Amino acid sequence: MSAGKVGVGVIGAGVISNQYLENLTTFPDLDVRFVADIDEERARSQAEKYGVPGSGSVAELLADDAIEIVVNLTIPKVHVEVALQALDAGKHVWSEKPFALDRESGTELLAAAHAKGLRVATAPDTFLGAGIQSARRLVESGSIGAPLTALTLMQSPGPESWHPNPDFLFQEGAGPLFDIGPYYLTTLVQLFGPVKSVSAVASKSKAKRVIGSGPRAGEEFEVTVPTHVSALYQFESGQTAQAIFSFDSKLGRTLFEVAGVDGTVVVPDPNTFEGDLLVHGADGVETLPSTGSTTTRGTGVVELARAIRAGVPERASGEQAFHVLDVMVATIESAEAGAPVAVESTVEVAPALPEDWDPREATLA
């Protein structure tokens, strides 16, 4: 087994790469070696901005034997294609969500990774942050009694007002369910375990939307997926959760509540890495600060790297990501059929992180 820092290459130099590269280049257990993009000039610009020594094509990145993890930040419809290329080159993969667009390609990706003895860990990694980890520890401690139900809400007017190229966020593989849903559904799976079935409804408010910022401001684009999804999830544990994912509300808000026999905890936004917990109990409301890591996107790459070196499973596993994908596909199927849909996949949820786990600590000699 290899030792020392883990070599990393990033494929995709778009907007999200800024958050990743800002963090990845500061984590002492990682060695970020290369940025690749179909627009090689954009890759060069990002590499220079964050002090990464190499940039260029995907083929060049995959030819670097010192790169062990490929961070796949491409658009959703090519996530699987790029991940399979990385696996064929003998590299582990960290992919942005969603894991895939359908069960078939997701199954193919998992099978390829297993056959090669490699890993296909997948965002979101927000659940590794202080906010969600603290909420999980609180629920598991019994502080609110046996957990029974959850209520989650994500409403916004949509990202077209601020994103310079929002088209893909309203097409296959995105929309509020596939774009934002993974944060909430992953957190629900972390707290309640795997989903058993779903009943859902969905709608689309507009056939076209208008870009509100950047060089394409004023340009119309087509909307091809639901922009409002409401679902009821039942878990293998018997617990239930109600969830709304919407790009159709001028009132932007988020909510994540878990109700137990003895109390209710308001969990921090699953799309963030920190935040206080509000615990409602018999004696009133208590605010509890979260404890743990507050580094942002890319935290999961460090956890993956350390798991590879230790020879143990990573927490943001491909199996968890596939289960969340299966749940999202089942949600759309339920909305289209007007009937409940069973979720066939399952997953074993990894243990919570130690409270003192720190991605900024140098642990790989």
Contacts in CASP RR format, 6 or more apart in sequence:
PFRMAT RR
TARGET T0000
AUTHOR 0000-0000-0000
METHOD contacts of the structure
MODEL  1
MSAGKVGVGVIGAGVISNQYLENLTTFPDLDVRFVADIDEERARSQAEKY
GVPGSGSVAELLADDAIEIVVNLTIPKVHVEVALQALDAGKHVWSEKPFA
LDRESGTELLAAAHAKGLRVATAPDTFLGAGIQSARRLVESGSIGAPLTA
LTLMQSPGPESWHPNPDFLFQEGAGPLFDIGPYYLTTLVQLFGPVKSVSA
VASKSKAKRVIGSGPRAGEEFEVTVPTHVSALYQFESGQTAQAIFSFDSK
LGRTLFEVAGVDGTVVVPDPNTFEGDLLVHGADGVETLPSTGSTTTRGTG
VVELARAIRAGVPERASGEQAFHVLDVMVATIESAEAGAPVAVESTVEVA
PALPEDWDPREATLA
1 309 0 8 1.000
1 311 0 8 1.000
2 68 0 8 1.000
2 309 0 8 1.000
3 309 0 8 1.000
3 364 0 8 1.000
3 365 0 8 1.000
4 309 0 8 1.000
4 364 0 8 1.000
4 365 0 8 1.000
5 28 0 8 1.000
5 29 0 8 1.000
5 30 0 8 1.000
5 31 0 8 1.000
5 364 0 8 1.000
6 29 0 8 1.000
6 30 0 8 1.000
6 31 0 8 1.000
6 68 0 8 1.000
6 69 0 8 1.000
6 305 0 8 1.000
6 308 0 8 1.000
6 309 0 8 1.000
6 364 0 8 1.000
7 30 0 8 1.000
7 31 0 8 1.000
7 32 0 8 1.000
7 33 0 8 1.000
7 66 0 8 1.000
7 67 0 8 1.000
7 68 0 8 1.000
7 69 0 8 1.000
8 24 0 8 1.000
8 30 0 8 1.000
8 31 0 8 1.000
8 32 0 8 1.000
8 33 0 8 1.000
8 67 0 8 1.000
8 68 0 8 1.000
8 69 0 8 1.000
8 70 0 8 1.000
8 71 0 8 1.000
8 301 0 8 1.000
8 305 0 8 1.000
9 32 0 8 1.000
9 33 0 8 1.000
9 34 0 8 1.000
9 35 0 8 1.000
9 36 0 8 1.000
9 61 0 8 1.000
9 64 0 8 1.000
9 67 0 8 1.000
9 69 0 8 1.000
9 70 0 8 1.000
9 71 0 8 1.000
10 17 0 8 1.000
10 20 0 8 1.000
10 21 0 8 1.000
10 24 0 8 1.000
10 32 0 8 1.000
10 34 0 8 1.000
10 35 0 8 1.000
10 36 0 8 1.000
10 46 0 8 1.000
10 52 0 8 1.000
10 70 0 8 1.000
10 71 0 8 1.000
10 73 0 8 1.000
11 36 0 8 1.000
11 37 0 8 1.000
11 58 0 8 1.000
11 61 0 8 1.000
11 70 0 8 1.000
11 71 0 8 1.000
11 72 0 8 1.000
11 73 0 8 1.000
11 74 0 8 1.000
11 82 0 8 1.000
11 86 0 8 1.000
12 35 0 8 1.000
12 36 0 8 1.000
12 37 0 8 1.000
12 43 0 8 1.000
12 72 0 8 1.000
12 73 0 8 1.000
12 74 0 8 1.000
13 35 0 8 1.000
13 36 0 8 1.000
13 37 0 8 1.000
13 39 0 8 1.000
13 42 0 8 1.000
13 43 0 8 1.000
13 45 0 8 1.000
13 46 0 8 1.000
13 73 0 8 1.000
14 37 0 8 1.000
14 42 0 8 1.000
14 46 0 8 1.000
14 73 0 8 1.000
15 163 0 8 1.000
15 164 0 8 1.000
15 165 0 8 1.000
16 73 0 8 1.000
16 96 0 8 1.000
16 297 0 8 1.000
17 35 0 8 1.000
17 46 0 8 1.000
17 73 0 8 1.000
18 46 0 8 1.000
19 296 0 8 1.000
19 297 0 8 1.000
19 298 0 8 1.000
20 71 0 8 1.000
20 73 0 8 1.000
20 297 0 8 1.000
20 298 0 8 1.000
20 301 0 8 1.000
21 32 0 8 1.000
21 35 0 8 1.000
21 46 0 8 1.000
21 49 0 8 1.000
21 50 0 8 1.000
21 52 0 8 1.000
22 50 0 8 1.000
23 295 0 8 1.000
23 296 0 8 1.000
23 297 0 8 1.000
23 298 0 8 1.000
23 299 0 8 1.000
24 30 0 8 1.000
24 32 0 8 1.000
24 71 0 8 1.000
24 298 0 8 1.000
24 301 0 8 1.000
25 32 0 8 1.000
25 50 0 8 1.000
25 51 0 8 1.000
25 52 0 8 1.000
26 360 0 8 1.000
27 295 0 8 1.000
27 298 0 8 1.000
27 301 0 8 1.000
27 302 0 8 1.000
27 359 0 8 1.000
27 360 0 8 1.000
28 360 0 8 1.000
28 361 0 8 1.000
28 362 0 8 1.000
29 302 0 8 1.000
29 305 0 8 1.000
29 306 0 8 1.000
29 359 0 8 1.000
29 361 0 8 1.000
29 362 0 8 1.000
29 363 0 8 1.000
29 364 0 8 1.000
30 301 0 8 1.000
30 302 0 8 1.000
30 305 0 8 1.000
31 66 0 8 1.000
32 50 0 8 1.000
32 52 0 8 1.000
33 52 0 8 1.000
33 53 0 8 1.000
33 54 0 8 1.000
33 64 0 8 1.000
33 66 0 8 1.000
33 67 0 8 1.000
34 47 0 8 1.000
34 52 0 8 1.000
34 53 0 8 1.000
34 54 0 8 1.000
34 55 0 8 1.000
34 56 0 8 1.000
34 60 0 8 1.000
34 61 0 8 1.000
34 64 0 8 1.000
34 67 0 8 1.000
35 43 0 8 1.000
35 44 0 8 1.000
35 46 0 8 1.000
35 47 0 8 1.000
35 50 0 8 1.000
35 52 0 8 1.000
35 54 0 8 1.000
35 55 0 8 1.000
35 56 0 8 1.000
36 43 0 8 1.000
36 55 0 8 1.000
36 56 0 8 1.000
36 57 0 8 1.000
36 58 0 8 1.000
36 60 0 8 1.000
36 61 0 8 1.000
37 43 0 8 1.000
37 46 0 8 1.000
37 56 0 8 1.000
38 58 0 8 1.000
40 55 0 8 1.000
40 56 0 8 1.000
40 57 0 8 1.000
43 55 0 8 1.000
43 56 0 8 1.000
44 55 0 8 1.000
44 56 0 8 1.000
46 52 0 8 1.000
46 55 0 8 1.000
47 53 0 8 1.000
47 54 0 8 1.000
47 55 0 8 1.000
48 55 0 8 1.000
58 82 0 8 1.000
58 85 0 8 1.000
61 67 0 8 1.000
61 70 0 8 1.000
62 70 0 8 1.000
62 85 0 8 1.000
62 86 0 8 1.000
62 89 0 8 1.000
62 91 0 8 1.000
63 89 0 8 1.000
67 91 0 8 1.000
68 91 0 8 1.000
68 92 0 8 1.000
68 305 0 8 1.000
68 308 0 8 1.000
69 91 0 8 1.000
69 92 0 8 1.000
69 93 0 8 1.000
69 94 0 8 1.000
69 301 0 8 1.000
69 304 0 8 1.000
69 305 0 8 1.000
69 308 0 8 1.000
70 82 0 8 1.000
70 83 0 8 1.000
70 86 0 8 1.000
70 89 0 8 1.000
70 91 0 8 1.000
70 92 0 8 1.000
70 93 0 8 1.000
70 94 0 8 1.000
71 94 0 8 1.000
71 95 0 8 1.000
71 298 0 8 1.000
71 301 0 8 1.000
72 79 0 8 1.000
72 82 0 8 1.000
72 83 0 8 1.000
72 86 0 8 1.000
72 93 0 8 1.000
72 94 0 8 1.000
72 95 0 8 1.000
72 96 0 8 1.000
73 96 0 8 1.000
74 82 0 8 1.000
74 96 0 8 1.000
75 168 0 8 1.000
76 96 0 8 1.000
76 98 0 8 1.000
76 101 0 8 1.000
76 168 0 8 1.000
76 172 0 8 1.000
76 173 0 8 1.000
76 174 0 8 1.000
76 178 0 8 1.000
77 101 0 8 1.000
77 168 0 8 1.000
77 172 0 8 1.000
77 173 0 8 1.000
79 95 0 8 1.000
79 96 0 8 1.000
79 98 0 8 1.000
79 99 0 8 1.000
79 100 0 8 1.000
79 101 0 8 1.000
80 100 0 8 1.000
80 101 0 8 1.000
80 105 0 8 1.000
80 106 0 8 1.000
80 108 0 8 1.000
80 109 0 8 1.000
82 95 0 8 1.000
83 93 0 8 1.000
83 95 0 8 1.000
83 109 0 8 1.000
83 120 0 8 1.000
84 108 0 8 1.000
84 109 0 8 1.000
84 112 0 8 1.000
86 92 0 8 1.000
86 93 0 8 1.000
87 93 0 8 1.000
87 109 0 8 1.000
87 112 0 8 1.000
87 113 0 8 1.000
87 116 0 8 1.000
87 118 0 8 1.000
87 120 0 8 1.000
90 116 0 8 1.000
90 118 0 8 1.000
91 118 0 8 1.000
92 118 0 8 1.000
92 119 0 8 1.000
92 120 0 8 1.000
92 121 0 8 1.000
92 304 0 8 1.000
92 308 0 8 1.000
93 113 0 8 1.000
93 118 0 8 1.000
93 119 0 8 1.000
93 120 0 8 1.000
93 121 0 8 1.000
94 121 0 8 1.000
94 122 0 8 1.000
94 123 0 8 1.000
94 298 0 8 1.000
94 300 0 8 1.000
94 301 0 8 1.000
94 304 0 8 1.000
95 120 0 8 1.000
95 121 0 8 1.000
95 122 0 8 1.000
95 123 0 8 1.000
95 321 0 8 1.000
96 122 0 8 1.000
96 123 0 8 1.000
97 122 0 8 1.000
97 123 0 8 1.000
97 124 0 8 1.000
97 178 0 8 1.000
97 182 0 8 1.000
97 321 0 8 1.000
97 324 0 8 1.000
98 122 0 8 1.000
98 173 0 8 1.000
98 178 0 8 1.000
98 182 0 8 1.000
98 321 0 8 1.000
98 324 0 8 1.000
98 325 0 8 1.000
98 328 0 8 1.000
99 106 0 8 1.000
99 109 0 8 1.000
99 120 0 8 1.000
99 122 0 8 1.000
99 318 0 8 1.000
99 321 0 8 1.000
99 322 0 8 1.000
99 324 0 8 1.000
99 325 0 8 1.000
100 106 0 8 1.000
100 109 0 8 1.000
100 322 0 8 1.000
100 325 0 8 1.000
101 172 0 8 1.000
101 173 0 8 1.000
101 178 0 8 1.000
102 329 0 8 1.000
103 325 0 8 1.000
103 326 0 8 1.000
103 329 0 8 1.000
106 322 0 8 1.000
106 325 0 8 1.000
107 322 0 8 1.000
109 120 0 8 1.000
110 120 0 8 1.000
110 318 0 8 1.000
110 319 0 8 1.000
110 322 0 8 1.000
113 119 0 8 1.000
113 120 0 8 1.000
113 318 0 8 1.000
119 304 0 8 1.000
119 307 0 8 1.000
119 308 0 8 1.000
119 314 0 8 1.000
119 317 0 8 1.000
119 318 0 8 1.000
120 318 0 8 1.000
120 321 0 8 1.000
121 300 0 8 1.000
121 301 0 8 1.000
121 304 0 8 1.000
121 314 0 8 1.000
121 316 0 8 1.000
121 317 0 8 1.000
121 318 0 8 1.000
121 321 0 8 1.000
122 316 0 8 1.000
122 317 0 8 1.000
122 318 0 8 1.000
122 320 0 8 1.000
122 321 0 8 1.000
123 182 0 8 1.000
123 297 0 8 1.000
123 300 0 8 1.000
123 316 0 8 1.000
124 182 0 8 1.000
124 183 0 8 1.000
124 186 0 8 1.000
124 270 0 8 1.000
124 271 0 8 1.000
124 316 0 8 1.000
125 297 0 8 1.000
125 298 0 8 1.000
125 299 0 8 1.000
125 300 0 8 1.000
125 301 0 8 1.000
125 303 0 8 1.000
125 316 0 8 1.000
126 132 0 8 1.000
126 183 0 8 1.000
126 186 0 8 1.000
126 187 0 8 1.000
126 270 0 8 1.000
126 271 0 8 1.000
126 272 0 8 1.000
126 273 0 8 1.000
127 133 0 8 1.000
127 186 0 8 1.000
127 187 0 8 1.000
127 190 0 8 1.000
127 270 0 8 1.000
127 316 0 8 1.000
128 273 0 8 1.000
128 293 0 8 1.000
128 299 0 8 1.000
128 300 0 8 1.000
128 303 0 8 1.000
128 315 0 8 1.000
128 316 0 8 1.000
128 353 0 8 1.000
129 273 0 8 1.000
129 274 0 8 1.000
129 290 0 8 1.000
129 292 0 8 1.000
129 293 0 8 1.000
129 294 0 8 1.000
129 295 0 8 1.000
129 299 0 8 1.000
129 353 0 8 1.000
130 273 0 8 1.000
130 274 0 8 1.000
130 275 0 8 1.000
130 290 0 8 1.000
130 291 0 8 1.000
130 292 0 8 1.000
130 293 0 8 1.000
130 294 0 8 1.000
131 267 0 8 1.000
131 268 0 8 1.000
131 272 0 8 1.000
131 273 0 8 1.000
131 274 0 8 1.000
131 275 0 8 1.000
131 277 0 8 1.000
131 290 0 8 1.000
131 292 0 8 1.000
132 187 0 8 1.000
132 190 0 8 1.000
132 267 0 8 1.000
132 268 0 8 1.000
132 270 0 8 1.000
133 290 0 8 1.000
133 292 0 8 1.000
133 293 0 8 1.000
133 352 0 8 1.000
133 353 0 8 1.000
133 355 0 8 1.000
134 277 0 8 1.000
134 288 0 8 1.000
134 290 0 8 1.000
134 291 0 8 1.000
134 292 0 8 1.000
135 191 0 8 1.000
135 258 0 8 1.000
135 265 0 8 1.000
135 267 0 8 1.000
135 268 0 8 1.000
135 277 0 8 1.000
135 290 0 8 1.000
136 190 0 8 1.000
136 191 0 8 1.000
136 352 0 8 1.000
137 352 0 8 1.000
137 355 0 8 1.000
138 144 0 8 1.000
138 265 0 8 1.000
138 277 0 8 1.000
138 279 0 8 1.000
138 288 0 8 1.000
139 147 0 8 1.000
139 191 0 8 1.000
139 258 0 8 1.000
139 265 0 8 1.000
140 352 0 8 1.000
142 262 0 8 1.000
143 262 0 8 1.000
143 263 0 8 1.000
143 265 0 8 1.000
143 279 0 8 1.000
144 258 0 8 1.000
144 259 0 8 1.000
144 260 0 8 1.000
144 261 0 8 1.000
144 262 0 8 1.000
144 263 0 8 1.000
144 264 0 8 1.000
144 265 0 8 1.000
144 279 0 8 1.000
144 281 0 8 1.000
145 260 0 8 1.000
145 261 0 8 1.000
145 262 0 8 1.000
145 263 0 8 1.000
146 260 0 8 1.000
146 261 0 8 1.000
147 191 0 8 1.000
147 192 0 8 1.000
147 239 0 8 1.000
147 258 0 8 1.000
147 259 0 8 1.000
147 260 0 8 1.000
148 239 0 8 1.000
148 240 0 8 1.000
148 259 0 8 1.000
148 260 0 8 1.000
148 261 0 8 1.000
149 239 0 8 1.000
149 240 0 8 1.000
149 241 0 8 1.000
149 242 0 8 1.000
149 258 0 8 1.000
149 259 0 8 1.000
149 260 0 8 1.000
150 188 0 8 1.000
150 191 0 8 1.000
150 192 0 8 1.000
150 239 0 8 1.000
150 240 0 8 1.000
150 241 0 8 1.000
150 242 0 8 1.000
150 256 0 8 1.000
150 257 0 8 1.000
150 258 0 8 1.000
150 259 0 8 1.000
151 241 0 8 1.000
151 242 0 8 1.000
151 243 0 8 1.000
151 255 0 8 1.000
151 256 0 8 1.000
151 257 0 8 1.000
151 259 0 8 1.000
152 184 0 8 1.000
152 188 0 8 1.000
152 241 0 8 1.000
152 242 0 8 1.000
152 243 0 8 1.000
152 244 0 8 1.000
152 255 0 8 1.000
152 256 0 8 1.000
152 257 0 8 1.000
152 270 0 8 1.000
153 243 0 8 1.000
153 244 0 8 1.000
153 253 0 8 1.000
153 254 0 8 1.000
153 255 0 8 1.000
153 256 0 8 1.000
154 176 0 8 1.000
154 180 0 8 1.000
154 181 0 8 1.000
154 184 0 8 1.000
154 244 0 8 1.000
154 245 0 8 1.000
154 246 0 8 1.000
154 254 0 8 1.000
154 271 0 8 1.000
155 244 0 8 1.000
155 246 0 8 1.000
155 248 0 8 1.000
155 249 0 8 1.000
155 251 0 8 1.000
155 252 0 8 1.000
155 253 0 8 1.000
155 254 0 8 1.000
156 176 0 8 1.000
156 246 0 8 1.000
156 247 0 8 1.000
156 249 0 8 1.000
156 252 0 8 1.000
157 247 0 8 1.000
157 248 0 8 1.000
157 249 0 8 1.000
157 250 0 8 1.000
157 252 0 8 1.000
158 169 0 8 1.000
158 176 0 8 1.000
158 227 0 8 1.000
158 247 0 8 1.000
158 248 0 8 1.000
159 166 0 8 1.000
159 169 0 8 1.000
159 179 0 8 1.000
159 247 0 8 1.000
160 166 0 8 1.000
160 169 0 8 1.000
160 170 0 8 1.000
160 209 0 8 1.000
160 210 0 8 1.000
160 211 0 8 1.000
160 212 0 8 1.000
160 221 0 8 1.000
161 212 0 8 1.000
161 213 0 8 1.000
162 212 0 8 1.000
162 213 0 8 1.000
163 169 0 8 1.000
163 211 0 8 1.000
163 213 0 8 1.000
164 211 0 8 1.000
164 213 0 8 1.000
164 214 0 8 1.000
164 215 0 8 1.000
164 216 0 8 1.000
165 211 0 8 1.000
165 216 0 8 1.000
166 209 0 8 1.000
166 211 0 8 1.000
166 221 0 8 1.000
167 221 0 8 1.000
167 222 0 8 1.000
168 174 0 8 1.000
169 175 0 8 1.000
169 179 0 8 1.000
170 209 0 8 1.000
170 221 0 8 1.000
170 222 0 8 1.000
170 223 0 8 1.000
170 224 0 8 1.000
170 225 0 8 1.000
170 227 0 8 1.000
170 247 0 8 1.000
171 222 0 8 1.000
171 223 0 8 1.000
171 224 0 8 1.000
171 225 0 8 1.000
172 224 0 8 1.000
172 225 0 8 1.000
173 179 0 8 1.000
173 225 0 8 1.000
174 225 0 8 1.000
175 225 0 8 1.000
175 226 0 8 1.000
175 227 0 8 1.000
175 245 0 8 1.000
175 247 0 8 1.000
176 226 0 8 1.000
176 227 0 8 1.000
176 228 0 8 1.000
176 229 0 8 1.000
176 245 0 8 1.000
176 246 0 8 1.000
176 247 0 8 1.000
177 202 0 8 1.000
177 225 0 8 1.000
177 226 0 8 1.000
177 229 0 8 1.000
177 245 0 8 1.000
177 328 0 8 1.000
177 331 0 8 1.000
177 332 0 8 1.000
178 225 0 8 1.000
178 328 0 8 1.000
180 245 0 8 1.000
180 271 0 8 1.000
181 243 0 8 1.000
181 245 0 8 1.000
181 328 0 8 1.000
182 321 0 8 1.000
182 324 0 8 1.000
182 328 0 8 1.000
183 270 0 8 1.000
183 271 0 8 1.000
184 243 0 8 1.000
184 245 0 8 1.000
184 256 0 8 1.000
184 270 0 8 1.000
185 195 0 8 1.000
185 233 0 8 1.000
185 243 0 8 1.000
185 324 0 8 1.000
185 327 0 8 1.000
185 328 0 8 1.000
186 270 0 8 1.000
186 320 0 8 1.000
186 321 0 8 1.000
186 324 0 8 1.000
187 256 0 8 1.000
187 267 0 8 1.000
187 270 0 8 1.000
188 195 0 8 1.000
188 233 0 8 1.000
188 235 0 8 1.000
188 241 0 8 1.000
188 243 0 8 1.000
189 195 0 8 1.000
189 320 0 8 1.000
189 323 0 8 1.000
189 324 0 8 1.000
189 347 0 8 1.000
189 349 0 8 1.000
190 349 0 8 1.000
191 258 0 8 1.000
192 235 0 8 1.000
192 237 0 8 1.000
192 239 0 8 1.000
192 241 0 8 1.000
193 235 0 8 1.000
193 236 0 8 1.000
193 237 0 8 1.000
193 347 0 8 1.000
193 349 0 8 1.000
194 235 0 8 1.000
194 236 0 8 1.000
194 323 0 8 1.000
194 343 0 8 1.000
194 345 0 8 1.000
194 346 0 8 1.000
194 347 0 8 1.000
194 349 0 8 1.000
195 233 0 8 1.000
195 234 0 8 1.000
195 235 0 8 1.000
195 236 0 8 1.000
195 323 0 8 1.000
195 327 0 8 1.000
195 330 0 8 1.000
195 343 0 8 1.000
196 234 0 8 1.000
196 235 0 8 1.000
196 236 0 8 1.000
196 238 0 8 1.000
196 342 0 8 1.000
196 343 0 8 1.000
197 233 0 8 1.000
197 234 0 8 1.000
197 330 0 8 1.000
197 340 0 8 1.000
197 341 0 8 1.000
197 342 0 8 1.000
197 343 0 8 1.000
198 231 0 8 1.000
198 232 0 8 1.000
198 233 0 8 1.000
198 234 0 8 1.000
198 327 0 8 1.000
198 330 0 8 1.000
198 331 0 8 1.000
198 334 0 8 1.000
198 340 0 8 1.000
198 341 0 8 1.000
198 343 0 8 1.000
199 231 0 8 1.000
199 232 0 8 1.000
199 334 0 8 1.000
199 338 0 8 1.000
199 339 0 8 1.000
199 340 0 8 1.000
199 341 0 8 1.000
200 229 0 8 1.000
200 230 0 8 1.000
200 231 0 8 1.000
200 232 0 8 1.000
200 331 0 8 1.000
200 332 0 8 1.000
200 334 0 8 1.000
200 335 0 8 1.000
201 229 0 8 1.000
201 230 0 8 1.000
201 231 0 8 1.000
201 335 0 8 1.000
201 338 0 8 1.000
202 226 0 8 1.000
202 228 0 8 1.000
202 229 0 8 1.000
202 230 0 8 1.000
202 331 0 8 1.000
202 332 0 8 1.000
202 335 0 8 1.000
202 336 0 8 1.000
203 226 0 8 1.000
203 227 0 8 1.000
203 228 0 8 1.000
203 248 0 8 1.000
204 223 0 8 1.000
204 225 0 8 1.000
204 226 0 8 1.000
204 227 0 8 1.000
204 228 0 8 1.000
205 227 0 8 1.000
205 228 0 8 1.000
205 248 0 8 1.000
206 223 0 8 1.000
206 227 0 8 1.000
207 222 0 8 1.000
207 223 0 8 1.000
208 220 0 8 1.000
208 221 0 8 1.000
208 222 0 8 1.000
208 223 0 8 1.000
209 220 0 8 1.000
209 221 0 8 1.000
209 223 0 8 1.000
210 218 0 8 1.000
210 219 0 8 1.000
210 220 0 8 1.000
210 221 0 8 1.000
211 217 0 8 1.000
211 218 0 8 1.000
211 219 0 8 1.000
211 220 0 8 1.000
211 221 0 8 1.000
212 218 0 8 1.000
226 332 0 8 1.000
226 335 0 8 1.000
227 246 0 8 1.000
227 247 0 8 1.000
227 248 0 8 1.000
228 244 0 8 1.000
228 245 0 8 1.000
228 246 0 8 1.000
228 247 0 8 1.000
228 248 0 8 1.000
229 243 0 8 1.000
229 244 0 8 1.000
229 245 0 8 1.000
229 246 0 8 1.000
229 331 0 8 1.000
229 332 0 8 1.000
229 335 0 8 1.000
230 242 0 8 1.000
230 243 0 8 1.000
230 244 0 8 1.000
231 242 0 8 1.000
231 243 0 8 1.000
231 244 0 8 1.000
231 245 0 8 1.000
231 331 0 8 1.000
231 334 0 8 1.000
231 335 0 8 1.000
232 240 0 8 1.000
232 241 0 8 1.000
232 242 0 8 1.000
232 243 0 8 1.000
233 240 0 8 1.000
233 241 0 8 1.000
233 242 0 8 1.000
233 243 0 8 1.000
233 327 0 8 1.000
234 240 0 8 1.000
235 241 0 8 1.000
236 346 0 8 1.000
254 269 0 8 1.000
254 271 0 8 1.000
255 266 0 8 1.000
256 266 0 8 1.000
256 267 0 8 1.000
256 268 0 8 1.000
256 269 0 8 1.000
256 270 0 8 1.000
257 264 0 8 1.000
257 265 0 8 1.000
257 266 0 8 1.000
257 267 0 8 1.000
258 264 0 8 1.000
258 265 0 8 1.000
258 267 0 8 1.000
262 281 0 8 1.000
262 282 0 8 1.000
263 279 0 8 1.000
263 280 0 8 1.000
263 281 0 8 1.000
263 282 0 8 1.000
264 279 0 8 1.000
264 280 0 8 1.000
264 281 0 8 1.000
265 277 0 8 1.000
265 278 0 8 1.000
265 279 0 8 1.000
265 280 0 8 1.000
266 277 0 8 1.000
266 278 0 8 1.000
266 279 0 8 1.000
266 280 0 8 1.000
267 277 0 8 1.000
268 274 0 8 1.000
268 275 0 8 1.000
268 276 0 8 1.000
268 277 0 8 1.000
268 290 0 8 1.000
269 275 0 8 1.000
273 293 0 8 1.000
273 294 0 8 1.000
273 295 0 8 1.000
273 296 0 8 1.000
273 299 0 8 1.000
274 290 0 8 1.000
274 294 0 8 1.000
275 289 0 8 1.000
275 290 0 8 1.000
276 287 0 8 1.000
276 288 0 8 1.000
276 289 0 8 1.000
276 290 0 8 1.000
277 287 0 8 1.000
277 288 0 8 1.000
277 289 0 8 1.000
277 290 0 8 1.000
278 285 0 8 1.000
278 286 0 8 1.000
278 287 0 8 1.000
278 288 0 8 1.000
279 285 0 8 1.000
279 286 0 8 1.000
279 287 0 8 1.000
279 288 0 8 1.000
291 355 0 8 1.000
292 353 0 8 1.000
292 355 0 8 1.000
292 356 0 8 1.000
292 357 0 8 1.000
292 358 0 8 1.000
293 299 0 8 1.000
293 353 0 8 1.000
293 357 0 8 1.000
293 358 0 8 1.000
293 359 0 8 1.000
295 359 0 8 1.000
295 360 0 8 1.000
299 359 0 8 1.000
300 314 0 8 1.000
300 315 0 8 1.000
300 316 0 8 1.000
300 359 0 8 1.000
302 359 0 8 1.000
303 314 0 8 1.000
303 315 0 8 1.000
303 316 0 8 1.000
303 353 0 8 1.000
303 359 0 8 1.000
304 314 0 8 1.000
304 316 0 8 1.000
305 364 0 8 1.000
306 363 0 8 1.000
306 364 0 8 1.000
307 313 0 8 1.000
307 314 0 8 1.000
307 315 0 8 1.000
308 314 0 8 1.000
309 364 0 8 1.000
313 350 0 8 1.000
314 350 0 8 1.000
315 350 0 8 1.000
315 353 0 8 1.000
317 347 0 8 1.000
317 350 0 8 1.000
319 347 0 8 1.000
319 348 0 8 1.000
320 347 0 8 1.000
320 349 0 8 1.000
320 350 0 8 1.000
322 345 0 8 1.000
322 347 0 8 1.000
323 343 0 8 1.000
323 345 0 8 1.000
323 346 0 8 1.000
323 347 0 8 1.000
326 343 0 8 1.000
326 344 0 8 1.000
326 345 0 8 1.000
327 343 0 8 1.000
330 341 0 8 1.000
330 342 0 8 1.000
330 343 0 8 1.000
331 341 0 8 1.000
333 341 0 8 1.000
334 340 0 8 1.000
334 341 0 8 1.000
END
